[in-house]
Amino acid sequence: MKLIVGLGNPGEKYERTRHNAGFWLLERFAAQTGTAMRKDAKFQALVGRHAPSGVWLLMPQTFMNASGRPVQMIASFFKIAPAEILVLHDELDFAPGVAKLKQGGGIAGHNGLRDISARIGSHDYWRLRIGVGHPGARDAVTEYVLNKPSADDRGEIDAAIARALDVLPLIVEGDLQNAMLKLHTAEKPPKAAEKTPADKAPPEKARAAEKPAKPAKVAPAPASAAPAKPAPAAAAVATPPAEPAAAAAEKKVGLKSLFRKFLPDQK
């Protein structure tokens, strides 16, 4: 790779808009590698050179629909072929968080790509596409790309840019196949399943978790199987002790004498 181009619109008004995703990526790469970007009137762009590899970095300072002019001038001056050019740009057809690398193909309605292809006479350059999402209606595209993404979308775009930065050293070295493999197989970490442990549960749920489980109810046995109730114990009756035999005989003799006294003699 000999030339990396970041696409966007110049000026403070556009610096945070979706259409400047290519600028965002190139600026971060330049900062990460310590490459100074300086305004070059001849090329109508901010230009820097990646010292370790000698790759040129270019940020056109024309508006997006005239991006091809600076690209054509620097490519012609340094004799850089289309297949040695990488263009970083926003991509409507990808959701925020997606980044893809490819060579050639159509322009998908992108005004910056249209002008580059027309100026260098080829579609054979490489593209690193940063997803920004689609507004859903074709007539809303211009307003959409010229506005700031939501905070959530910007976070996803930044994450895609970070993954793209990881493969840019491979691209600079010319190892494009491994760069594609690494970028396209990179997956966002899965979200952890949301669980509410008892110690983080709402108070009423936490209290419920602390209560011991109630014992299971046992169904009553059928009537036929119920054991017979034991008969109530008979009341204890006091039994007087037996009289001695001599006292009983004496009492009997006394009774006979009493009867004889009151009954007339029988002859």
Residue frames relative to the residue before (quaternion, step in Angstrom):
aa qw qx qy qz dx dy dz
M 1.0000 0.0000 0.0000 0.0000 0.00 0.00 0.00
K 0.1414 -0.8239 0.5462 0.0535 3.59 -0.92 0.92
L 0.7983 0.1412 -0.0697 0.5813 3.58 1.18 -0.44
I 0.0668 -0.7687 0.6356 0.0262 3.58 -0.92 0.99
V 0.1186 -0.8096 0.5749 0.0050 3.55 -0.71 1.17
G 0.1577 -0.7638 0.6184 0.0965 3.56 -0.89 0.95
L 0.2451 -0.7982 0.5362 0.1239 3.59 -0.78 1.00
G 0.2704 0.7312 -0.5955 0.1937 3.53 -1.16 0.77
N 0.4808 -0.6168 0.5198 0.3436 3.53 -1.32 -0.18
P 0.4310 -0.7118 0.4838 0.2712 3.61 -0.86 0.85
G 0.6725 0.5227 -0.3649 0.3758 3.55 -1.26 0.39
E 0.6237 -0.5836 0.3924 0.3411 3.53 -1.19 0.72
K 0.5885 0.6080 -0.3621 0.3910 3.58 1.08 -0.70
Y 0.7932 0.3327 -0.1469 0.4885 3.59 1.01 -0.80
E 0.4632 0.7513 -0.4178 0.2153 3.58 1.19 -0.35
R 0.7542 0.3525 -0.2153 0.5105 3.62 1.12 -0.51
T 0.4923 0.6726 -0.4278 0.3496 3.60 1.22 0.23
R 0.6846 -0.5187 0.3345 0.3878 3.58 -1.24 0.52
H 0.6374 0.5633 -0.3301 0.4092 3.58 1.03 -0.80
N 0.6768 0.4993 -0.2882 0.4578 3.59 1.25 -0.31
A 0.2912 0.7850 -0.5048 0.2103 3.60 1.19 0.35
G 0.6193 0.5390 -0.3436 0.4560 3.61 1.10 -0.65
F 0.6172 0.5242 -0.3306 0.4847 3.58 1.08 -0.74
W 0.6406 0.5474 -0.3315 0.4244 3.59 0.88 -0.97
L 0.6854 0.4858 -0.2874 0.4600 3.57 0.89 -0.94
L 0.6888 0.4737 -0.3010 0.4589 3.61 0.84 -0.91
E 0.6243 0.5382 -0.3411 0.4519 3.60 1.01 -0.75
R 0.6744 0.4861 -0.2994 0.4682 3.58 0.96 -0.85
F 0.6286 0.5192 -0.3388 0.4695 3.59 1.03 -0.71
A 0.6475 0.5135 -0.3180 0.4647 3.60 0.96 -0.87
A 0.6667 0.4961 -0.3023 0.4670 3.59 0.93 -0.90
Q 0.6589 0.5278 -0.3021 0.4427 3.57 0.98 -0.90
T 0.7638 0.3618 -0.1860 0.5010 3.58 1.01 -0.81
G 0.4748 -0.6937 0.4278 0.3322 3.60 1.28 0.03
T 0.4057 0.7093 -0.4785 0.3215 3.58 1.11 0.64
A 0.3176 -0.7574 0.5420 0.1782 3.62 -0.66 1.10
M 0.1981 -0.7621 0.6064 0.1108 3.57 -0.96 0.93
R 0.0271 -0.8177 0.5737 -0.0396 3.58 -0.62 1.18
K 0.5130 -0.6469 0.4713 0.3103 3.53 -1.11 0.75
D 0.0746 -0.7835 0.6169 -0.0013 3.53 -0.85 1.07
A 0.3530 -0.7740 0.4900 0.1903 3.58 -0.35 1.28
K 0.6021 0.5829 -0.3577 0.4119 3.58 1.06 -0.73
F 0.7726 0.3222 -0.1689 0.5203 3.58 0.95 -0.90
Q 0.3533 -0.7588 0.4776 0.2671 3.62 1.31 -0.01
A 0.6409 0.4907 -0.2999 0.5084 3.54 0.99 0.89
L 0.4506 -0.5684 0.5826 0.3665 3.50 -1.43 0.04
V 0.0629 -0.8236 0.5627 -0.0340 3.55 -0.70 1.13
G 0.0517 0.7737 -0.6303 0.0380 3.55 -1.09 0.79
R 0.2453 -0.7605 0.5771 0.1684 3.55 -1.25 0.27
H 0.3811 -0.7154 0.5483 0.2058 3.52 -0.82 1.13
A 0.3975 -0.7911 0.4116 0.2160 3.55 -0.18 1.36
P 0.6821 0.5037 -0.3387 0.4078 3.68 0.72 -0.89
S 0.7976 0.3097 -0.1462 0.4965 3.60 0.96 -0.84
G 0.4166 -0.7055 0.4736 0.3232 3.59 1.16 -0.51
V 0.4233 0.7025 -0.4672 0.3302 3.63 1.29 0.16
W 0.3662 -0.7184 0.5515 0.2134 3.57 -1.01 0.87
L 0.1886 -0.7482 0.6271 0.1066 3.54 -1.13 0.82
L 0.0459 -0.8279 0.5571 -0.0460 3.57 -0.81 1.03
M 0.0239 -0.7578 0.6520 0.0085 3.56 -1.00 0.95
P 0.3171 -0.7746 0.5111 0.1958 3.62 -0.20 1.23
Q 0.2409 -0.7748 0.5692 0.1327 3.58 -1.00 0.87
T 0.4281 0.5915 -0.5024 0.4632 3.53 1.27 0.55
F 0.5698 -0.5525 0.4325 0.4279 3.61 -1.16 0.11
M 0.7629 -0.4443 0.2321 0.4083 3.52 -1.32 0.52
N 0.7237 0.4590 -0.2749 0.4359 3.59 0.81 -0.94
A 0.7040 0.3730 -0.2769 0.5372 3.62 1.29 0.09
S 0.2647 0.8111 -0.4849 0.1920 3.59 1.23 0.47
G 0.6103 0.6110 -0.3465 0.3663 3.59 1.08 -0.65
R 0.5904 0.6090 -0.3769 0.3721 3.58 1.07 -0.63
P 0.6910 0.4404 -0.3044 0.4857 3.68 0.74 -0.88
V 0.6298 0.5358 -0.3431 0.4455 3.61 1.01 -0.78
Q 0.6647 0.5045 -0.3052 0.4588 3.57 0.90 -0.90
M 0.6716 0.5158 -0.3119 0.4308 3.59 0.92 -0.91
I 0.7127 0.4339 -0.2848 0.4719 3.61 0.80 -0.90
A 0.6298 0.5278 -0.3409 0.4567 3.61 1.05 -0.72
S 0.6624 0.4962 -0.3025 0.4728 3.56 1.01 -0.79
F 0.6576 0.5275 -0.3121 0.4380 3.58 0.95 -0.88
F 0.7853 0.2986 -0.1568 0.5192 3.61 0.91 -0.90
K 0.4281 -0.7337 0.4403 0.2907 3.59 1.30 0.26
I 0.2779 0.7556 -0.5248 0.2763 3.54 0.77 1.15
A 0.3544 -0.7485 0.5260 0.1938 3.59 -0.72 1.09
P 0.6587 -0.5212 0.3596 0.4064 3.65 -1.17 0.49
A 0.6762 0.5050 -0.3016 0.4435 3.61 0.95 -0.84
E 0.6614 0.4789 -0.2975 0.4948 3.60 1.30 -0.16
I 0.6028 0.5412 -0.3432 0.4753 3.57 1.32 0.22
L 0.1128 -0.7573 0.6401 0.0635 3.56 -1.06 0.85
V 0.1365 -0.7850 0.6019 0.0538 3.58 -0.82 1.04
L 0.2066 -0.7621 0.6062 0.0952 3.58 -0.85 1.05
H 0.1798 0.8122 -0.5341 0.1507 3.61 -0.63 1.05
D 0.5901 -0.5539 0.4623 0.3624 3.51 -1.36 0.31
E 0.1535 -0.7950 0.5843 0.0551 3.57 -1.12 0.72
L 0.3542 -0.7647 0.5088 0.1760 3.57 -0.56 1.21
D 0.6805 0.5290 -0.2913 0.4150 3.58 1.03 -0.75
F 0.6831 0.4203 -0.2847 0.5250 3.60 1.27 -0.07
A 0.4908 -0.6453 0.5006 0.3036 3.54 -1.09 0.75
P 0.6134 -0.5165 0.4199 0.4251 3.61 -1.15 0.40
G 0.7125 0.4080 -0.3141 0.4766 3.57 -0.88 0.93
V 0.6628 0.4755 -0.2983 0.4956 3.60 1.27 -0.26
A 0.0057 0.7689 -0.6393 0.0105 3.58 -1.06 0.81
K 0.0049 0.8097 -0.5844 0.0541 3.60 -0.83 1.03
L 0.2271 -0.7581 0.6010 0.1122 3.53 -1.19 0.73
K 0.1666 0.7773 -0.5974 0.1056 3.57 -0.96 0.85
Q 0.3413 -0.6998 0.5779 0.2446 3.55 -1.35 0.21
G 0.8452 0.1604 -0.1319 0.4924 3.54 -1.04 0.87
G 0.4451 0.6822 -0.5147 0.2674 3.52 -1.30 -0.34
G 0.6861 -0.4876 0.3530 0.4085 3.53 -1.34 -0.04
I 0.5569 -0.6173 0.4501 0.3258 3.54 -1.36 0.02
A 0.2753 -0.8156 0.4758 0.1803 3.62 1.32 -0.16
G 0.7033 -0.4962 0.2682 0.4327 3.58 0.99 0.82
H 0.4779 0.6696 -0.4468 0.3515 3.60 1.24 0.12
N 0.4135 -0.7526 0.4566 0.2327 3.61 -0.54 1.16
G 0.6270 0.5361 -0.3440 0.4484 3.59 1.07 -0.67
L 0.6693 0.4823 -0.2933 0.4832 3.57 0.94 -0.89
R 0.6140 0.5598 -0.3515 0.4314 3.58 1.00 -0.78
D 0.7020 0.4629 -0.2790 0.4638 3.58 0.87 -0.93
I 0.6218 0.5314 -0.3481 0.4581 3.61 1.03 -0.72
S 0.6670 0.5056 -0.3064 0.4534 3.59 0.85 -0.99
A 0.6654 0.5024 -0.3063 0.4594 3.57 0.98 -0.84
R 0.7003 0.4943 -0.2770 0.4342 3.58 0.92 -0.91
I 0.7639 0.3306 -0.2081 0.5137 3.62 0.90 -0.81
G 0.4444 -0.7403 0.4194 0.2802 3.58 1.30 0.01
S 0.7278 0.3608 -0.2328 0.5347 3.60 1.09 0.59
H 0.3052 -0.7091 0.6010 0.2072 3.53 -1.33 0.50
D 0.5015 0.7360 -0.3626 0.2743 3.55 1.33 -0.09
Y 0.4656 0.6574 -0.4685 0.3626 3.61 1.16 0.33
W 0.5399 -0.6187 0.4714 0.3216 3.56 -1.31 0.37
R 0.1355 -0.7800 0.6057 0.0796 3.57 -1.17 0.62
L 0.1218 -0.7301 0.6669 0.0857 3.54 -1.07 0.83
R 0.1373 -0.8483 0.5114 0.0016 3.52 -0.26 1.39
I 0.1747 -0.7800 0.5979 0.0600 3.53 -0.85 1.08
G 0.3771 -0.7631 0.4821 0.2074 3.57 -0.49 1.20
V 0.0721 -0.7911 0.6068 0.0277 3.57 -1.01 0.91
G 0.5402 -0.6234 0.4036 0.3959 3.60 1.27 -0.06
H 0.3475 -0.7243 0.5645 0.1897 3.55 -1.35 0.26
P 0.4917 -0.6857 0.4429 0.3031 3.61 -0.94 0.78
G 0.5650 -0.6239 0.3751 0.3885 3.59 1.25 -0.29
A 0.7728 0.1979 -0.1262 0.5896 3.59 1.18 -0.46
R 0.5372 -0.6662 0.4131 0.3113 3.57 -0.88 0.95
D 0.6957 0.4833 -0.2882 0.4466 3.58 0.95 -0.81
A 0.6457 0.5057 -0.3257 0.4703 3.61 1.27 -0.07
V 0.4297 0.7469 -0.4366 0.2587 3.60 1.29 -0.15
T 0.6693 0.5212 -0.3255 0.4177 3.62 0.77 -0.98
E 0.6781 0.4742 -0.2892 0.4814 3.57 0.86 -0.94
Y 0.6351 0.5582 -0.3212 0.4265 3.58 1.03 -0.83
V 0.7359 0.4237 -0.2558 0.4620 3.61 0.74 -1.00
L 0.6908 0.4546 -0.2811 0.4869 3.59 1.19 -0.44
N 0.6348 0.4679 -0.3475 0.5073 3.57 1.23 0.47
K 0.6023 -0.5773 0.4194 0.3578 3.55 -1.28 0.43
P 0.4578 -0.6442 0.5232 0.3189 3.59 -1.08 0.61
S 0.6025 -0.5256 0.4422 0.4064 3.55 -1.28 0.29
A 0.6739 -0.4875 0.3525 0.4288 3.57 -1.24 0.31
D 0.6530 0.5103 -0.3187 0.4599 3.60 0.99 -0.82
D 0.6693 0.4935 -0.2983 0.4685 3.59 0.92 -0.92
R 0.6401 0.5203 -0.3342 0.4560 3.59 0.98 -0.79
G 0.6207 0.5370 -0.3379 0.4607 3.57 1.05 -0.70
E 0.6651 0.4901 -0.2993 0.4774 3.59 0.99 -0.85
I 0.6372 0.5209 -0.3256 0.4654 3.60 1.01 -0.82
D 0.6487 0.5142 -0.3153 0.4642 3.58 0.97 -0.83
A 0.6297 0.5263 -0.3334 0.4640 3.58 1.06 -0.73
A 0.6422 0.5078 -0.3176 0.4785 3.60 1.04 -0.79
I 0.6314 0.5269 -0.3263 0.4661 3.57 1.02 -0.80
A 0.6323 0.5335 -0.3328 0.4527 3.59 1.01 -0.80
R 0.6625 0.4850 -0.3104 0.4792 3.61 1.00 -0.80
A 0.6243 0.5299 -0.3355 0.4658 3.58 1.10 -0.70
L 0.6251 0.5428 -0.3350 0.4498 3.59 1.03 -0.77
D 0.6151 0.5690 -0.3399 0.4270 3.57 1.11 -0.70
V 0.7564 0.3770 -0.2153 0.4893 3.61 1.05 -0.69
L 0.4720 0.6932 -0.4469 0.3114 3.62 1.19 -0.21
P 0.6116 0.5308 -0.3845 0.4430 3.68 0.94 -0.58
L 0.6353 0.5140 -0.3329 0.4704 3.61 1.03 -0.72
I 0.6428 0.5213 -0.3200 0.4611 3.59 1.01 -0.83
V 0.6424 0.5310 -0.3154 0.4538 3.56 0.96 -0.92
E 0.6879 0.4706 -0.2697 0.4823 3.57 1.07 -0.79
G 0.5366 -0.6422 0.3956 0.3783 3.60 1.25 -0.21
D 0.5346 0.6162 -0.4109 0.4071 3.59 1.28 0.13
L 0.0169 -0.8716 0.4893 -0.0241 3.54 0.63 1.20
Q 0.6211 0.5499 -0.3572 0.4293 3.60 1.03 -0.67
N 0.6867 0.4548 -0.2861 0.4897 3.58 0.92 -0.86
A 0.5919 0.5573 -0.3640 0.4544 3.56 1.13 -0.61
M 0.6615 0.4929 -0.3033 0.4770 3.60 0.94 -0.85
L 0.6448 0.5292 -0.3223 0.4475 3.56 0.93 -0.90
K 0.6866 0.4846 -0.2816 0.4630 3.56 0.87 -0.96
L 0.6934 0.4830 -0.2844 0.4528 3.59 0.88 -0.92
H 0.7374 0.4515 -0.2445 0.4389 3.56 0.84 -0.96
T 0.6984 0.4304 -0.2856 0.4954 3.58 1.18 -0.38
A 0.4770 0.6480 -0.4553 0.3811 3.58 1.27 -0.05
E 0.0916 -0.8033 0.5881 0.0231 3.54 -0.79 1.02
K 0.5145 -0.6051 0.5005 0.3445 3.51 -1.18 0.59
P 0.5430 -0.6247 0.4343 0.3554 3.62 -0.97 0.75
P 0.4876 -0.6718 0.4594 0.3161 3.61 -0.89 0.87
K 0.4952 -0.6459 0.4907 0.3111 3.54 -1.10 0.69
A 0.4827 -0.6651 0.4866 0.2965 3.51 -0.94 0.89
A 0.5342 -0.6165 0.4686 0.3390 3.55 -1.05 0.80
E 0.4130 -0.7176 0.5067 0.2403 3.52 -0.91 0.94
K 0.0442 0.7822 -0.6168 0.0753 3.52 -0.66 1.18
T 0.2313 -0.7636 0.5871 0.1371 3.54 -1.09 0.69
P 0.2108 -0.7898 0.5600 0.1346 3.61 -0.15 1.20
A 0.6800 -0.5156 0.3287 0.4046 3.54 -1.23 0.52
D 0.6856 0.4956 -0.3048 0.4376 3.58 1.02 -0.78
K 0.7178 0.3706 -0.2523 0.5326 3.62 1.29 -0.21
A 0.4560 0.6922 -0.4478 0.3353 3.57 1.25 0.05
P 0.6310 -0.4952 0.4095 0.4347 3.60 -1.21 0.33
P 0.6885 -0.5295 0.2913 0.4008 3.62 -1.08 0.71
E 0.6867 0.4814 -0.3169 0.4430 3.57 0.83 -0.90
K 0.6543 0.4963 -0.3169 0.4745 3.59 1.08 -0.74
A 0.6339 0.5307 -0.3388 0.4491 3.57 1.03 -0.76
R 0.6498 0.5040 -0.3254 0.4668 3.57 0.98 -0.82
A 0.6329 0.5310 -0.3372 0.4515 3.56 0.99 -0.78
A 0.6566 0.5193 -0.3162 0.4463 3.56 1.04 -0.79
E 0.6627 0.5216 -0.3145 0.4357 3.59 1.16 -0.58
K 0.5979 0.5885 -0.3661 0.4027 3.62 1.17 -0.52
P 0.4620 -0.6648 0.4936 0.3176 3.62 -0.95 0.79
A 0.5598 -0.6112 0.4374 0.3488 3.53 -1.08 0.65
K 0.4828 -0.6542 0.4984 0.3008 3.54 -1.07 0.78
P 0.5110 -0.6404 0.4585 0.3444 3.62 -1.01 0.76
A 0.5500 -0.6232 0.4402 0.3396 3.52 -1.05 0.72
K 0.4628 -0.6759 0.4994 0.2821 3.55 -1.04 0.82
V 0.2707 -0.7515 0.5813 0.1554 3.56 -1.00 0.88
A 0.4304 -0.7076 0.4952 0.2624 3.57 -0.73 1.03
P 0.5014 -0.6584 0.4607 0.3207 3.64 -0.92 0.83
A 0.5267 -0.6322 0.4675 0.3230 3.55 -1.07 0.73
P 0.5773 -0.5843 0.4288 0.3761 3.65 -1.07 0.58
A 0.6739 -0.5399 0.3344 0.3776 3.56 -1.23 0.68
S 0.6566 0.5358 -0.3187 0.4245 3.57 0.95 -0.87
A 0.7146 0.4495 -0.2642 0.4664 3.54 1.12 -0.60
A 0.4843 0.6799 -0.4436 0.3263 3.58 1.28 -0.19
P 0.4659 -0.6812 0.4757 0.3042 3.61 -0.85 0.82
A 0.5564 -0.6159 0.4399 0.3431 3.56 -1.09 0.77
K 0.4584 -0.6777 0.4996 0.2848 3.49 -0.98 0.89
P 0.4722 -0.6737 0.4745 0.3131 3.65 -0.87 0.77
A 0.5246 -0.6327 0.4605 0.3353 3.59 -1.04 0.82
P 0.5463 -0.6197 0.4382 0.3541 3.53 -1.02 0.79
A 0.5339 -0.6400 0.4507 0.3196 3.55 -1.01 0.81
A 0.4833 -0.6703 0.4781 0.2974 3.60 -0.94 0.91
A 0.5428 -0.6216 0.4502 0.3409 3.51 -1.05 0.82
A 0.4696 -0.6774 0.4897 0.2843 3.58 -0.93 0.83
V 0.1720 -0.7849 0.5908 0.0729 3.66 -0.81 1.06
A 0.4010 -0.7212 0.5122 0.2381 3.53 -0.78 1.02
T 0.1574 -0.7871 0.5927 0.0659 3.64 -0.79 1.00
P 0.3935 -0.7314 0.4965 0.2526 3.61 -0.61 1.12
P 0.5502 -0.6210 0.4338 0.3514 3.57 -1.00 0.64
A 0.5543 -0.6222 0.4404 0.3342 3.64 -1.04 0.69
E 0.4678 -0.6744 0.4937 0.2876 3.60 -1.07 0.86
P 0.5568 -0.5939 0.4447 0.3735 3.61 -1.09 0.55
A 0.6173 -0.5942 0.3708 0.3582 3.65 -1.04 0.69
A 0.6567 0.5170 -0.3283 0.4400 3.71 0.89 -0.81
A 0.6611 0.4997 -0.3165 0.4616 3.58 0.97 -0.85
A 0.6350 0.5302 -0.3316 0.4535 3.58 1.03 -0.71
A 0.6598 0.5046 -0.3182 0.4570 3.63 0.95 -0.80
E 0.6457 0.5233 -0.3188 0.4556 3.54 1.04 -0.85
K 0.6428 0.5244 -0.3179 0.4592 3.57 0.99 -0.80
K 0.6396 0.5323 -0.3174 0.4547 3.59 1.03 -0.76
V 0.6499 0.5051 -0.3166 0.4714 3.65 0.96 -0.85
G 0.6444 0.5380 -0.3184 0.4405 3.58 1.00 -0.83
L 0.6486 0.5164 -0.3129 0.4635 3.55 1.02 -0.80
K 0.6378 0.5219 -0.3361 0.4560 3.62 0.97 -0.77
S 0.6471 0.5189 -0.3208 0.4573 3.62 0.92 -0.85
L 0.6458 0.5235 -0.3167 0.4567 3.57 1.03 -0.80
F 0.6454 0.5093 -0.3254 0.4671 3.59 0.97 -0.76
R 0.6589 0.5138 -0.3256 0.4425 3.62 0.90 -0.82
K 0.6166 0.5684 -0.3417 0.4242 3.61 1.04 -0.70
F 0.7795 0.3554 -0.1886 0.4802 3.54 0.90 -0.89
L 0.6674 0.4702 -0.3202 0.4805 3.63 1.11 -0.35
P 0.5077 -0.6401 0.4764 0.3248 3.63 -1.03 0.75
D 0.5905 -0.5750 0.4300 0.3685 3.50 -1.20 0.62
Q 0.2510 -0.7484 0.5986 0.1362 3.53 -0.96 0.79
K 0.1216 -0.7973 0.5903 0.0324 3.48 -0.76 1.04
